[in-house]
Amino acid sequence: MNWNEKVVLITGGTGSFGRKFIEVMLGEYHPAKIIVYSRDELKQHEMRVAGFNHPSLRYFIGDVRDLPRLRRAFNGVDVVIHAAALKQVPACEYNPMEAVKTNILGSQNVIDAALDAGVGRVLALSTDKAVNPVNLYGATKLAAEKLFVQSNAYAGGTSTRFSCVRYGNVVGSRGSVVPVFLKQRSNGKLTITDERMTRFWISLEQGVRFVIQCTEQMHGGEVFVPKIPSMTILDLAKAVAPQAQINVIGIRPGEKLHEVLISEDEARTTIELEDMFVVQPPEALWFGRDWEKLGRALENDFRYASNTNTAWLSIDEIQQIIAPIQSELDQGTLE
C-alpha cells in the first residue's frame, strides 16, 4: 500500500489517538493529504498552535451524526479511520441516547458516506468492552462492530471494504486512570475500585501502529486483535506511588473485574498469527478465508481475557511505560 498516494481522513482526529496517528503518519508515511474531521473547533485550533500545521493537513468541522457533512468530507478520500466515539462509561450510562446517536448511528453514517463516496478502506476502532458488554458504551461499540463487519455485504462489487480493530485500555489516553493516579499521588492516597481488577494495556503509539498495519492488511470483514499484556490495577497503583495509601472504593456500575478481547464463541472463527488474532465473520458469501492459510485455528473454548492472559507487565515495566506520561503531566502537555 503506497500511503504517498492516499488521501486519509480520521474521524475524531483531535483526540488522543487522532493526534498520535497524525504525528506518525506525517513523520513516516507522508500521505498525499490527511483530513482531521471533528466537531470541536477549539481542539482543532489548539492542534494548529501545537504544530499540527503541515501543508498536507486539512481541518474539517463536522459531527459523525451529520451524514451530509460526512458525504462532503469523504469526497476523494481513499482511507477512513473511524476513531470518533463517546467512550466514557459513566457519561454513556447517564446519556444513553447520545451514546447511541454517536457510536451507533454515527457509525452507520460513516458507512453510508464511505459507500456513496467510494472510499477504498474503512477501519473502525473498537474496544474490549464490546465483548460480552455489561455497560451501554460496550453495547454501542458491539453494535458498531457488527455494522462495520456486515456492511461489506452492502459494498457488493465495489472496492469499499470495512474492518475493525479491537484492543484494550490505552495507557495515558483521555479518560485513562494513569493521569488520575499521577495527580492523586501528591496527596499520598490513591483510590482503586477493586484489588482483583485486571486490564489489557497498550500504549498510544502501539495502538496507532497496529491500526496502520491492519489498514494495510485488511481484506474487509475482519476484527483485528493485537497480542498485548495485562496488568493488575493494584500493580499499576504501586508503580505510580509505591508509598501511597490505597483506598478501595468498590466497583462502579457498568464496570467489569476483568476484560475479554476474544470470547469463546468468537474463537471458533478466529485465526492466530504471531502478533495478533484475526476474528473472521461467521459464514459470509463476501468474505474469503485467506487468513486461514497464514495462521492457525484456536483450540476449543479458547478465551482471551485479561485475568488469564499469558503476558503480564511487572511493576518495573509499568513504571517505564508511565514515565513519559508523568513528563507530559509535569510539562502541562497531557490532554
Buried (B, 14 or more C-beta within 10 A) or exposed (E): BEBEEBBBBBBBBBBBBBBBBBBBBBEEBEBBBBBBBBBBEEBBEBBEEEEBEEEBBEBBBBBBBBBEBBBEBBBEBBBBBBBBBBBBBBBBBEBBEEBBBBBBBBBBBBBBBBBBBBBBBBBBBBBBBBBBBEBBBBBBBBBBBBBBBBBBBBBEEEEBBBBBBBBBBBBBBEBBBBBEBBEBBEEEEBBBBBEEBBBBBBBBBBBBBBBBBBBEBBBBBBBBBBBBBBBBBBBBBBBBBEEBEBEEEEBEEBBBBBBBBBBBEBBBBBBBBEEBBBBBBEEBEBBEEEBEEEBEEBEEEBBBBBBEBEEEBEBEBBBEBBEBBBEBBEEEEBB
